[in-house]
């Protein structure tokens, strides 16, 4: 059994621990020199059985900026998984070489298997359509920096709410804060799964579903856009039919609040027009920067290293 603390789901962290991570991320920005060698001689493995740009590179940048080093692979085809090696065997082997592991896998639950076998901390960097807790930490840090709070907010979640693991994790995280209202904007075929609705109902959260982004826009404090994910569809025809359901442009923002925060976990395809990039309310590239800072804080937390 694992002897280390892991992060598989955002609920593995208490609200107090999330607050501490956010505070550490802010301190890293304010006092960067204090952290430059704090992970010297520590090694991070990035085991990505599924393609990634931001998540993998931000983990690697995070560890390098902390003075540590990185090894790993960026696709299953470049690992022994291509020869049929199990996740369990990969983790047991790599755990001999490093101090901490960040792992992405297309199969839901794979990081749970990894955590049971590992002797070092496991970070779930995304497992299928299940969880993506470090993206959620990124989102929380972005919201806190832009809004100054994590309570009393109306959050619009738009696009693929069925397969979008970032959406599921963010809802689960925000349910622990007071005064949160969710507006779920999607085609009927891509609505939030029933188990997520049950969680919202179990804590008495305020939420409603709509297919109209324009109707919801005026009340939103945060708009969280998501990509319609081709890789999650079993039927190409369904993907083609739904892929352009929502395209955010400046015209759709005319009735939005002046202090709206527009977020997106990226990569973007065409669901946000490039004309929106120069709007001061667009925060998705800032969000990517926040991802590096919060992953730096998380690595320190799981390794038990303090400034």
RABEL-V46542 format. One record per residue. N is the residue number from 1. RES is the residue in one letter. SS is DSSP state (helix for helix, strand for strand, loop for the rest). NEAR is the number of other C-alpha atoms within 8 Angstrom. Layout:
n=N res=RES ss=SS near=NEAR
n=N res=RES ss=SS near=NEAR
This chain:
n=1 res=X ss=loop near=7
n=2 res=X ss=loop near=10
n=3 res=X ss=loop near=7
n=4 res=X ss=loop near=8
n=5 res=X ss=loop near=8
n=6 res=X ss=loop near=10
n=7 res=X ss=strand near=12
n=8 res=X ss=loop near=12
n=9 res=X ss=loop near=10
n=10 res=X ss=helix near=15
n=11 res=X ss=helix near=7
n=12 res=X ss=helix near=8
n=13 res=X ss=loop near=9
n=14 res=X ss=loop near=7
n=15 res=X ss=helix near=7
n=16 res=X ss=helix near=7
n=17 res=X ss=helix near=8
n=18 res=X ss=helix near=10
n=19 res=X ss=helix near=8
n=20 res=X ss=helix near=8
n=21 res=X ss=helix near=12
n=22 res=X ss=helix near=11
n=23 res=X ss=helix near=8
n=24 res=X ss=helix near=10
n=25 res=X ss=helix near=12
n=26 res=X ss=helix near=9
n=27 res=X ss=helix near=9
n=28 res=X ss=helix near=12
n=29 res=X ss=helix near=8
n=30 res=X ss=helix near=6
n=31 res=X ss=loop near=8
n=32 res=X ss=helix near=9
n=33 res=X ss=helix near=5
n=34 res=X ss=helix near=9
n=35 res=X ss=helix near=12
n=36 res=X ss=loop near=10
n=37 res=X ss=loop near=10
n=38 res=X ss=loop near=11
n=39 res=X ss=loop near=11
n=40 res=X ss=loop near=9
n=41 res=X ss=loop near=7
n=42 res=X ss=loop near=9
n=43 res=X ss=strand near=13
n=44 res=X ss=strand near=15
n=45 res=X ss=strand near=12
n=46 res=X ss=strand near=15
n=47 res=X ss=strand near=12
n=48 res=X ss=strand near=16
n=49 res=X ss=loop near=13
n=50 res=X ss=loop near=10
n=51 res=X ss=loop near=7
n=52 res=X ss=loop near=8
n=53 res=X ss=loop near=6
n=54 res=X ss=helix near=8
n=55 res=X ss=helix near=10
n=56 res=X ss=helix near=11
n=57 res=X ss=helix near=8
n=58 res=X ss=helix near=11
n=59 res=X ss=helix near=13
n=60 res=X ss=helix near=11
n=61 res=X ss=helix near=9
n=62 res=X ss=helix near=12
n=63 res=X ss=helix near=16
n=64 res=X ss=helix near=10
n=65 res=X ss=helix near=10
n=66 res=X ss=loop near=13
n=67 res=X ss=loop near=13
n=68 res=X ss=loop near=15
n=69 res=X ss=strand near=11
n=70 res=X ss=strand near=11
n=71 res=X ss=strand near=8
n=72 res=X ss=strand near=8
n=73 res=X ss=strand near=11
n=74 res=X ss=loop near=13
n=75 res=X ss=loop near=11
n=76 res=X ss=helix near=12
n=77 res=X ss=helix near=8
n=78 res=X ss=helix near=9
n=79 res=X ss=loop near=9
n=80 res=X ss=helix near=10
n=81 res=X ss=helix near=12
n=82 res=X ss=helix near=9
n=83 res=X ss=helix near=6
n=84 res=X ss=loop near=6
n=85 res=X ss=loop near=9
n=86 res=X ss=loop near=7
n=87 res=X ss=helix near=10
n=88 res=X ss=helix near=9
n=89 res=X ss=helix near=8
n=90 res=X ss=helix near=11
n=91 res=X ss=helix near=11
n=92 res=X ss=helix near=11
n=93 res=X ss=helix near=8
n=94 res=X ss=helix near=9
n=95 res=X ss=loop near=13
n=96 res=X ss=loop near=6
n=97 res=X ss=loop near=7
n=98 res=X ss=loop near=12
n=99 res=X ss=loop near=11
n=100 res=X ss=strand near=14
n=101 res=X ss=strand near=14
n=102 res=X ss=strand near=14
n=103 res=X ss=strand near=14
n=104 res=X ss=strand near=13
n=105 res=X ss=strand near=14
n=106 res=X ss=loop near=10
n=107 res=X ss=loop near=7
n=108 res=X ss=loop near=10
n=109 res=X ss=loop near=8
n=110 res=X ss=helix near=10
n=111 res=X ss=helix near=15
n=112 res=X ss=helix near=8
n=113 res=X ss=helix near=10
n=114 res=X ss=helix near=12
n=115 res=X ss=helix near=12
n=116 res=X ss=helix near=8
n=117 res=X ss=helix near=11
n=118 res=X ss=loop near=14
n=119 res=X ss=loop near=10
n=120 res=X ss=loop near=12
n=121 res=X ss=strand near=15
n=122 res=X ss=strand near=16
n=123 res=X ss=strand near=12
n=124 res=X ss=strand near=16
n=125 res=X ss=strand near=12
n=126 res=X ss=strand near=14
n=127 res=X ss=strand near=16
n=128 res=X ss=loop near=10
n=129 res=X ss=loop near=11
n=130 res=X ss=loop near=11
n=131 res=X ss=loop near=15
n=132 res=X ss=loop near=15
n=133 res=X ss=helix near=15
n=134 res=X ss=helix near=12
n=135 res=X ss=helix near=11
n=136 res=X ss=helix near=13
n=137 res=X ss=helix near=12
n=138 res=X ss=helix near=13
n=139 res=X ss=helix near=11
n=140 res=X ss=helix near=9
n=141 res=X ss=helix near=11
n=142 res=X ss=helix near=11
n=143 res=X ss=helix near=12
n=144 res=X ss=helix near=10
n=145 res=X ss=helix near=8
n=146 res=X ss=helix near=7
n=147 res=X ss=helix near=7
n=148 res=X ss=loop near=7
n=149 res=X ss=loop near=7
n=150 res=X ss=loop near=11
n=151 res=X ss=loop near=8
n=152 res=X ss=loop near=8
n=153 res=X ss=strand near=11
n=154 res=X ss=strand near=12
n=155 res=X ss=strand near=13
n=156 res=X ss=strand near=15
n=157 res=X ss=strand near=14
n=158 res=X ss=strand near=14
n=159 res=X ss=loop near=14
n=160 res=X ss=loop near=13
n=161 res=X ss=loop near=17
n=162 res=X ss=loop near=9
n=163 res=X ss=loop near=10
n=164 res=X ss=loop near=11
n=165 res=X ss=helix near=12
n=166 res=X ss=helix near=12
n=167 res=X ss=helix near=9
n=168 res=X ss=helix near=13
n=169 res=X ss=helix near=14
n=170 res=X ss=helix near=10
n=171 res=X ss=helix near=9
n=172 res=X ss=helix near=12
n=173 res=X ss=helix near=11
n=174 res=X ss=helix near=9
n=175 res=X ss=loop near=11
n=176 res=X ss=loop near=7
n=177 res=X ss=loop near=9
n=178 res=X ss=loop near=7
n=179 res=X ss=loop near=7
n=180 res=X ss=strand near=14
n=181 res=X ss=strand near=11
n=182 res=X ss=strand near=11
n=183 res=X ss=strand near=13
n=184 res=X ss=strand near=14
n=185 res=X ss=strand near=15
n=186 res=X ss=loop near=16
n=187 res=X ss=loop near=10
n=188 res=X ss=helix near=6
n=189 res=X ss=helix near=6
n=190 res=X ss=helix near=11
n=191 res=X ss=loop near=12
n=192 res=X ss=loop near=10
n=193 res=X ss=loop near=8
n=194 res=X ss=helix near=6
n=195 res=X ss=helix near=6
n=196 res=X ss=helix near=11
n=197 res=X ss=helix near=9
n=198 res=X ss=helix near=8
n=199 res=X ss=helix near=9
n=200 res=X ss=helix near=12
n=201 res=X ss=helix near=8
n=202 res=X ss=helix near=7
n=203 res=X ss=loop near=7
n=204 res=X ss=loop near=6
n=205 res=X ss=loop near=10
n=206 res=X ss=strand near=8
n=207 res=X ss=strand near=9
n=208 res=X ss=strand near=7
n=209 res=X ss=strand near=8
n=210 res=X ss=strand near=10
n=211 res=X ss=loop near=8
n=212 res=X ss=loop near=8
n=213 res=X ss=helix near=10
n=214 res=X ss=helix near=7
n=215 res=X ss=helix near=6
n=216 res=X ss=helix near=11
n=217 res=X ss=helix near=12
n=218 res=X ss=loop near=9
n=219 res=X ss=loop near=8
n=220 res=X ss=loop near=14
n=221 res=X ss=loop near=12
n=222 res=X ss=strand near=12
n=223 res=X ss=strand near=13
n=224 res=X ss=strand near=11
n=225 res=X ss=strand near=13
n=226 res=X ss=loop near=15
n=227 res=X ss=loop near=11
n=228 res=X ss=loop near=10
n=229 res=X ss=loop near=10
n=230 res=X ss=helix near=7
n=231 res=X ss=helix near=4
n=232 res=X ss=helix near=7
n=233 res=X ss=loop near=9
n=234 res=X ss=loop near=4
n=235 res=X ss=loop near=6
n=236 res=X ss=helix near=8
n=237 res=X ss=helix near=6
n=238 res=X ss=helix near=8
n=239 res=X ss=helix near=12
n=240 res=X ss=helix near=8
n=241 res=X ss=helix near=7
n=242 res=X ss=helix near=9
n=243 res=X ss=loop near=8
n=244 res=X ss=loop near=10
n=245 res=X ss=loop near=8
n=246 res=X ss=loop near=9
n=247 res=X ss=loop near=9
n=248 res=X ss=strand near=10
n=249 res=X ss=loop near=10
n=250 res=X ss=loop near=8
n=251 res=X ss=loop near=5
n=252 res=X ss=loop near=10
n=253 res=X ss=loop near=9
n=254 res=X ss=loop near=6
n=255 res=X ss=loop near=7
n=256 res=X ss=loop near=11
n=257 res=X ss=loop near=9
n=258 res=X ss=loop near=5
n=259 res=X ss=loop near=6
n=260 res=X ss=loop near=11
n=261 res=X ss=strand near=12
n=262 res=X ss=strand near=12
n=263 res=X ss=strand near=12
n=264 res=X ss=strand near=12
n=265 res=X ss=loop near=11
n=266 res=X ss=loop near=8
n=267 res=X ss=loop near=6
n=268 res=X ss=loop near=9
n=269 res=X ss=loop near=6
n=270 res=X ss=loop near=7
n=271 res=X ss=loop near=12
n=272 res=X ss=strand near=11
n=273 res=X ss=loop near=10
n=274 res=X ss=helix near=5
n=275 res=X ss=helix near=8
n=276 res=X ss=helix near=11
n=277 res=X ss=helix near=8
n=278 res=X ss=helix near=6
n=279 res=X ss=loop near=7
n=280 res=X ss=loop near=6
n=281 res=X ss=loop near=9
n=282 res=X ss=strand near=11
n=283 res=X ss=loop near=11
n=284 res=X ss=helix near=11
n=285 res=X ss=helix near=6
n=286 res=X ss=helix near=8
n=287 res=X ss=helix near=14
n=288 res=X ss=helix near=11
n=289 res=X ss=helix near=8
n=290 res=X ss=helix near=11
n=291 res=X ss=helix near=15
n=292 res=X ss=helix near=12
n=293 res=X ss=helix near=13
n=294 res=X ss=helix near=16
n=295 res=X ss=helix near=12
n=296 res=X ss=helix near=13
n=297 res=X ss=helix near=13
n=298 res=X ss=helix near=9
n=299 res=X ss=helix near=10
n=300 res=X ss=helix near=11
n=301 res=X ss=helix near=10
n=302 res=X ss=helix near=11
n=303 res=X ss=helix near=9
n=304 res=X ss=loop near=6
n=305 res=X ss=loop near=8
n=306 res=X ss=loop near=5
n=307 res=X ss=loop near=5
